[in-house]
Amino acid sequence: MAEPATEAAPVVTAAILVIGDEILSGRTKDKNIGYIAEYCTNIGIDIREVRIVPDVEEEIVAAVNALRARYDHVFSTGGIGPTHDDITADSMAAAFGVPIDHDPRAVAILTDHYPPGQLNEARLRMARIPDGAELILNKVSKAPGFTLGNVHVMAGVPSIMQAMFDEVTAKIPTGAKMLSRTVPVGMGEGRIASQLGAIQADFPDVSIGSYPKMLDGAFATDIVLRSRDAGRLDEAATAVEKMVAAMMQANG
């Protein structure tokens, strides 16, 4: 299991890198970004950036090298299948400046998985792993992903990615979990903007966001407060609730 988070735990940051022409063209609708982001929020990892790049080695290399230098982890999805346009593994090797070849561990996994005579050259492409990488086991279709440095390379198919992501998060340290509170407000955000800004100034360590919505045909707002400090979160939420109550009373 992932390490338990405490309030004293450091902030752990990450980026999501989605690789694939099919995502950029709209042929495939990405289902992995939201899953990874929500999962990471729940275990104490801050997703700070998301990039989507085409199946072009130069683009992948540039994104990988930028993101891995900036964040604690990079979660990559897509492009590790058996076809000619699945170039993620080669691009990762290029980004790290290491050779790539058929990995005996991956070959053994695929050999055990496929019936005799069905492990063809195309499928063997999925056993090509950059030198020095650790395998990410795949309980769904067996072809492994891999971790190279702080970059975790997973499949794009959601069910397979999710299985791989379980393997990844079981091994990496996590940080203090972000806590949140929602204060519903029965008025539009334009009416509370200045007061909310003043509360934000009093609580710079608490993230305060307003999200407009329609409620029974009228404008309303959800105010969402986020912090790793439970005490400060409670104080800020109380300030917002008092502000809302006072405004509601003043408006009759």
C-alpha positions as CSV (number, residue, x, y, z in Angstrom):
1,M,0.0,0.0,0.0
2,A,1.0,3.6,-0.5
3,E,2.6,5.3,2.6
4,P,0.0,6.9,4.8
5,A,-0.1,10.7,4.6
6,T,0.1,12.9,7.7
7,E,-0.3,16.7,8.1
8,A,3.5,16.8,8.4
9,A,4.1,15.0,5.2
10,P,5.7,16.9,2.3
11,V,3.8,18.1,-0.7
12,V,4.2,15.5,-3.6
13,T,3.6,16.9,-7.1
14,A,3.0,15.2,-10.4
15,A,2.1,15.8,-14.0
16,I,0.0,13.8,-16.4
17,L,1.4,13.2,-19.9
18,V,-1.1,11.9,-22.5
19,I,0.4,10.6,-25.7
20,G,-1.5,9.9,-28.9
21,D,-2.7,11.4,-32.1
22,E,-6.1,9.8,-31.5
23,I,-6.7,12.0,-28.4
24,L,-5.7,15.2,-30.2
25,S,-7.9,14.4,-33.2
26,G,-10.9,13.6,-31.1
27,R,-11.3,10.1,-32.4
28,T,-10.7,8.8,-28.8
29,K,-12.1,10.6,-25.8
30,D,-9.6,10.6,-22.9
31,K,-10.9,8.9,-19.8
32,N,-7.6,8.7,-17.9
33,I,-6.9,12.3,-16.9
34,G,-9.9,12.6,-14.6
35,Y,-9.3,9.2,-13.1
36,I,-5.6,9.9,-12.3
37,A,-6.3,13.4,-11.0
38,E,-9.1,12.2,-8.6
39,Y,-7.1,9.2,-7.5
40,C,-4.1,11.4,-6.7
41,T,-6.2,13.9,-4.8
42,N,-7.4,11.1,-2.6
43,I,-3.9,9.8,-1.8
44,G,-2.1,13.1,-1.3
45,I,-0.5,13.8,-4.7
46,D,-1.0,17.2,-6.3
47,I,-1.5,17.1,-10.1
48,R,0.0,20.4,-11.2
49,E,0.0,20.0,-15.0
50,V,-1.5,18.0,-17.8
51,R,0.0,17.8,-21.3
52,I,-1.3,16.0,-24.4
53,V,1.3,15.4,-27.2
54,P,1.1,13.7,-30.6
55,D,2.9,10.5,-31.6
56,V,6.0,12.4,-32.5
57,E,9.3,11.5,-30.8
58,E,10.6,15.1,-30.5
59,E,7.4,16.2,-28.9
60,I,7.3,13.4,-26.4
61,V,11.0,13.8,-25.5
62,A,10.6,17.5,-24.9
63,A,7.5,17.1,-22.8
64,V,9.1,14.2,-20.7
65,N,12.3,16.1,-20.0
66,A,10.4,19.3,-19.1
67,L,7.9,17.6,-16.8
68,R,10.3,15.2,-15.0
69,A,12.5,18.0,-14.0
70,R,9.6,20.1,-12.7
71,Y,7.6,17.5,-10.7
72,D,8.1,14.6,-8.4
73,H,6.3,12.2,-10.7
74,V,5.1,12.0,-14.3
75,F,2.2,9.7,-15.1
76,S,2.3,8.9,-18.8
77,T,-0.5,7.1,-20.7
78,G,-0.7,5.8,-24.3
79,G,1.6,4.6,-27.0
80,I,3.1,1.3,-25.6
81,G,1.1,-1.1,-27.8
82,P,2.2,-3.5,-30.6
83,T,1.7,-1.3,-33.7
84,H,4.2,0.8,-35.6
85,D,2.9,4.1,-34.3
86,D,3.3,3.1,-30.7
87,I,6.6,5.0,-30.1
88,T,6.4,5.9,-26.5
89,A,8.9,3.4,-25.2
90,D,11.5,4.5,-27.8
91,S,10.8,8.1,-27.0
92,M,11.3,7.6,-23.3
93,A,14.6,5.9,-23.9
94,A,15.6,8.9,-26.1
95,A,14.5,11.3,-23.3
96,F,16.7,9.5,-20.8
97,G,19.5,8.8,-23.2
98,V,19.5,5.1,-22.6
99,P,19.3,2.1,-25.0
100,I,16.2,0.1,-25.5
101,D,15.8,-3.6,-26.4
102,H,13.7,-6.6,-25.6
103,D,13.6,-7.0,-21.8
104,P,14.0,-10.7,-20.7
105,R,11.5,-10.1,-17.9
106,A,8.9,-8.7,-20.3
107,V,9.5,-11.4,-22.9
108,A,9.0,-14.1,-20.2
109,I,5.7,-12.5,-19.2
110,L,4.4,-12.4,-22.8
111,T,5.7,-15.9,-23.5
112,D,3.7,-17.3,-20.5
113,H,0.6,-15.3,-21.6
114,Y,0.3,-16.1,-25.3
115,P,-0.4,-19.6,-26.6
116,P,2.5,-21.3,-28.5
117,G,3.0,-19.6,-31.9
118,Q,1.0,-16.5,-31.1
119,L,3.8,-14.3,-29.7
120,N,4.6,-12.7,-33.0
121,E,7.0,-9.8,-33.7
122,A,4.3,-7.2,-33.3
123,R,3.5,-8.4,-29.8
124,L,7.1,-8.7,-29.0
125,R,7.3,-4.9,-29.5
126,M,5.5,-4.6,-26.2
127,A,8.6,-6.3,-24.5
128,R,10.9,-3.5,-25.6
129,I,11.8,-1.7,-22.4
130,P,14.4,1.1,-21.9
131,D,17.6,0.0,-20.1
132,G,17.4,0.5,-16.3
133,A,13.6,0.7,-16.1
134,E,11.4,-1.2,-13.6
135,L,8.4,-3.0,-14.9
136,I,4.9,-2.0,-14.1
137,L,2.8,-5.2,-13.9
138,N,-0.4,-5.5,-15.9
139,K,-3.0,-7.8,-14.5
140,V,-5.4,-7.2,-17.4
141,S,-3.5,-7.9,-20.6
142,K,-0.1,-8.8,-19.2
143,A,2.1,-6.5,-21.4
144,P,3.9,-4.4,-18.8
145,G,4.4,-0.7,-18.5
146,F,7.6,0.6,-16.9
147,T,9.0,3.2,-14.6
148,L,12.2,5.1,-15.6
149,G,13.4,7.6,-13.1
150,N,10.3,9.4,-11.9
151,V,8.3,8.7,-15.1
152,H,5.7,6.0,-15.0
153,V,4.7,4.8,-18.4
154,M,1.3,3.1,-18.7
155,A,-1.1,2.0,-21.4
156,G,-3.8,4.2,-22.8
157,V,-6.7,1.7,-22.5
158,P,-8.5,2.8,-19.3
159,S,-9.0,-0.6,-17.7
160,I,-5.3,-1.5,-18.3
161,M,-4.1,1.9,-17.2
162,Q,-6.1,1.7,-14.0
163,A,-4.6,-1.7,-13.2
164,M,-1.1,-0.3,-13.8
165,F,-1.8,2.8,-11.8
166,D,-2.6,0.6,-8.8
167,E,0.8,-1.0,-9.1
168,V,2.5,2.4,-9.4
169,T,0.8,4.1,-6.5
170,A,1.4,1.2,-4.2
171,K,5.2,1.8,-4.5
172,I,5.6,5.6,-4.4
173,P,5.5,7.9,-1.4
174,T,2.5,10.2,-1.1
175,G,2.0,13.5,0.7
176,A,-0.4,15.2,3.0
177,K,-3.9,14.8,1.8
178,M,-5.7,17.9,0.6
179,L,-8.9,18.5,2.6
180,S,-11.9,20.3,1.2
181,R,-15.1,21.9,2.4
182,T,-18.1,23.2,0.3
183,V,-20.3,26.0,1.5
184,P,-23.5,26.4,-0.6
185,V,-24.6,29.9,-1.2
186,G,-28.1,30.8,-2.4
187,M,-27.0,33.8,-4.5
188,G,-24.8,34.5,-7.6
189,E,-21.1,34.8,-7.2
190,G,-21.1,38.4,-8.3
191,R,-22.9,39.4,-5.2
192,I,-20.3,37.8,-2.9
193,A,-17.1,38.4,-4.9
194,S,-15.7,41.3,-2.9
195,Q,-16.5,39.8,0.5
196,L,-15.0,36.5,-0.6
197,G,-11.9,38.2,-1.8
198,A,-11.4,39.8,1.7
199,I,-11.7,36.4,3.3
200,Q,-9.1,35.0,0.9
201,A,-6.8,37.7,1.9
202,D,-7.2,36.7,5.5
203,F,-6.5,33.1,4.7
204,P,-3.8,33.0,2.0
205,D,-2.9,29.4,3.0
206,V,-6.4,28.2,2.1
207,S,-7.5,27.9,-1.5
208,I,-11.0,29.4,-1.9
209,G,-12.9,29.0,-5.2
210,S,-16.4,30.0,-6.3
211,Y,-18.4,27.9,-8.7
212,P,-21.6,29.3,-10.1
213,K,-24.7,27.1,-10.8
214,M,-28.4,27.3,-11.3
215,L,-30.6,26.1,-8.4
216,D,-34.4,26.0,-8.8
217,G,-34.1,28.5,-11.7
218,A,-32.0,31.0,-9.8
219,F,-28.3,31.8,-9.6
220,A,-26.4,30.1,-6.8
221,T,-22.8,29.4,-5.9
222,D,-20.8,26.7,-4.3
223,I,-17.8,28.0,-2.4
224,V,-15.1,25.3,-2.2
225,L,-12.2,25.7,0.3
226,R,-9.1,23.5,0.2
227,S,-6.2,23.2,2.6
228,R,-4.0,20.6,4.2
229,D,-4.4,22.2,7.6
230,A,-7.7,21.0,9.1
231,G,-7.8,23.8,11.6
232,R,-7.2,26.6,9.1
233,L,-9.8,25.0,6.8
234,D,-12.4,25.1,9.6
235,E,-11.6,28.7,10.4
236,A,-11.9,29.8,6.8
237,A,-15.1,27.9,6.3
238,T,-16.6,29.5,9.4
239,A,-15.7,32.9,8.1
240,V,-17.4,32.2,4.8
241,E,-20.5,30.8,6.5
242,K,-20.7,33.9,8.7
243,M,-20.3,36.2,5.7
244,V,-23.1,34.3,3.8
245,A,-25.4,34.4,6.8
246,A,-24.9,38.1,7.3
247,M,-25.6,38.8,3.6
248,M,-28.7,36.7,3.6
249,Q,-30.0,38.5,6.7
250,A,-29.3,41.9,5.2
251,N,-31.1,40.9,2.0
252,G,-34.1,39.8,4.1
